[in-house]
Amino acid sequence: MKLRTARPSTSCSPTTVTYSMTSPTLNSRAEIAAAFQGRNMYGHLTTNIVIEELARDSAQVHSKYIAFAQDGGIQTGDYFDAVIRTDAGWRLKVRKAVPRTPSVFVET
């Protein structure tokens, strides 16, 4: 299987987990959970997933997302991920979310 290159390239090491959107950068599962708690999120879809194996135990992934808020807002964007293989399986090491559109609010 030929894999296309997803950019930006991200190096992997098993010492940290990073989630970055526009700001701030979140560096632990606890920080990520706290940042998303209380948000007006309804759900999201991830599609067009492209995986490039960098080494036996690491890969980079590029995908697109659409997120839905409970109030009708919608946002689209791209995820740039670095994943690593651990004893427990493949795990997200770094995720950078790059919004393509701001939230669009639906009038009711």
Secondary structure by P-SEA (a helix, b strand, c coil): ccccccccbbbbbccbbbbbccccccccaaaaaaaacccccccccccbbbbbbcccccbbbbbccccccccbbbbbbbbbbbbbbccccccccbbbbbbcccbbbbcc
